[in-house]
Amino acid sequence: MSDLLLLHGTIVTVDPDRRIIEDGAIAIRDDRIVDIGSASELEPRHQDKKVVDCRGKLIIPGLIDAHGHAGHVLIRSVAADTNSMWMQIVTPTYYHYMTRDYWYADGLVSGLERLRAGVTTGVSIIASMPRSDDPVFASNHAKAYGEIGLREIICVGPAGLPWPHPVTRWESGKPERRHISFEQMIEGAEATIQELNGSADGRIKVFLTPFTIVPSLDPSNASTPDRAVKLTDNDRMQARRVRETARKWGVRIHSDAFAGQIRMAFQDKENAILGPDVHLQHCWGISHEEVDILAETGTFVTHAPPGRSTPILDMISKGVPVAVTSDGVSPSRHFDMFQMARLAQYTQHLLHNHDRYLLPPGKMFEMITIDAARALGMDHEIGSLEVGKKADIAIINMRQPHLTPNWMVVHRLVQQVLGSDVDTVIVDGKILMEGGKVLTTDTEQALDFGEREAQALVERAGLKAHMHDPAWGKLYRTFEEAVVPPAPPVL
């Protein structure tokens, strides 16, 4: 690992003073930032370091995606035209047709996509509804991220009801059916934590992730007050066991939540999956009371735009910390966090009478850097460029027609920059990509592997039925036959 001096770039620090340093420099020793300031100040005192010329470039903290899904990259676009049935299609696919090799291939392709978009830390939930019965799934995904050199937070935990849950494992190319109890899911999550948490020189972490915080309610939509009434025995048991397991291993908790769930979870204050060690994704349609509960408990929220009636402004105004995520990437998303921040901003403008004064560029950029780091409990290490912090950095090539002239750089980041504008990425002081070329992984070989595994999955699970034509010339998508989710394989 070479000591580096990034020289003559414009630096957006996102430090407590939110400094923007023109003709700046950053000195890196091993995995840490050791000096930051003007090029004229730093160049004389860091002549022993390898110089990275950043003229015409923008130096920013590595972007952070605090909620995404492992497995989604290699099924992207499948069932994209049948949104109401999408979960019913992908969940059986994840639970009955996935091989161990698939997860390594998905890790390589998703890691490369994130890397090339300047995302240095990404959360990856194993499947859509978390699958923890086979810890090799998580270890293979983390292996790929580790080889690429990125930070990854692997999320595993108990699936939604019913318990026990049917799964199919593929051993030597043949399916084997099992029914996994809740306790076996917890055991699988613990095995993943024990193996992976803190691995790859600390770049891989594991969070405990139940599917939702109240499993008796609809896991993908808001629940009205007549349905979200009282916690069931299963709700209370899950909360207690998740809390016990998180305390045992000293890990944070991540989950989904929707309207009704936060109010119900708070009925069991001792074990509620709420608090400063928790970040909750979505929070669609939550009430003013539930916003108050999030604020009172110090719970973090992460939001993937456009969302469904997520009260972003109400939450932020009441002190609830909110970050923007990709929820990447299926059925039709991507890992470009610049575009996700832009979509989040535009959505709020449209929802609030086209008020373009809401969520200005500075706030939006915070929501994919330092605010996201706080949601992960990692803001002491990443999310801004400061002396003592990890050297996780993205460098953007501003010498392009759509980014010229090079001024008002934070506006440019939120309004025009694309992930494809990222030139160089550094994680832990190591250059992973330079001049747009990935240095740590054979990209072509990884993409070929991903293509093979994706095509094999389509054949194995019969997913061609969910790969529709683009509806040329139509104003409205209709179907001649009802959509049928994949059935478990015949043993």
ABEGO torsion letter per residue (X at the ends): XBBBBBBGBBBBAGBAAGBBBBGBBBBBBEABBABBEBAAAAAAAAAABBBBBABGBBBBBBBBBABBBBGAAAABGBGAABAAAAAAAAAAAAAAABBAAAAAAAAAAAAAAAAAAGBABBBBBBEABBBAABAAAAAAAAAAAAAAGBBBBBBBEBBBOBOBBBBBBBBGGBBBBBBBBAAAAAAAAAAAAAAABGBGGGABBBBBBBABABAABBAABBBBAAABABBBAAAAAAAAAAAAAAAAAGBBBBBBBBBGAAAAAAABAAABBBEAABBBBGGBGBBAAAAAAAAAAGBBBBBBOAEBGBBAAAAAAAGBBBBBBAGOAOAABBABAAAAAAAAAAAAAAABGGBAABGBAAAAAAAABAAAAAAAGAAAABGBBBBGBBBBBBBBBABBAAAOBBBGAAAAAAAABBAAABABBBBGGBBABBGGBBAABBAAAAAAAAAAAAAAAAAAAGAAAABBBAGBGBABBBBABBBBBBBBBBX
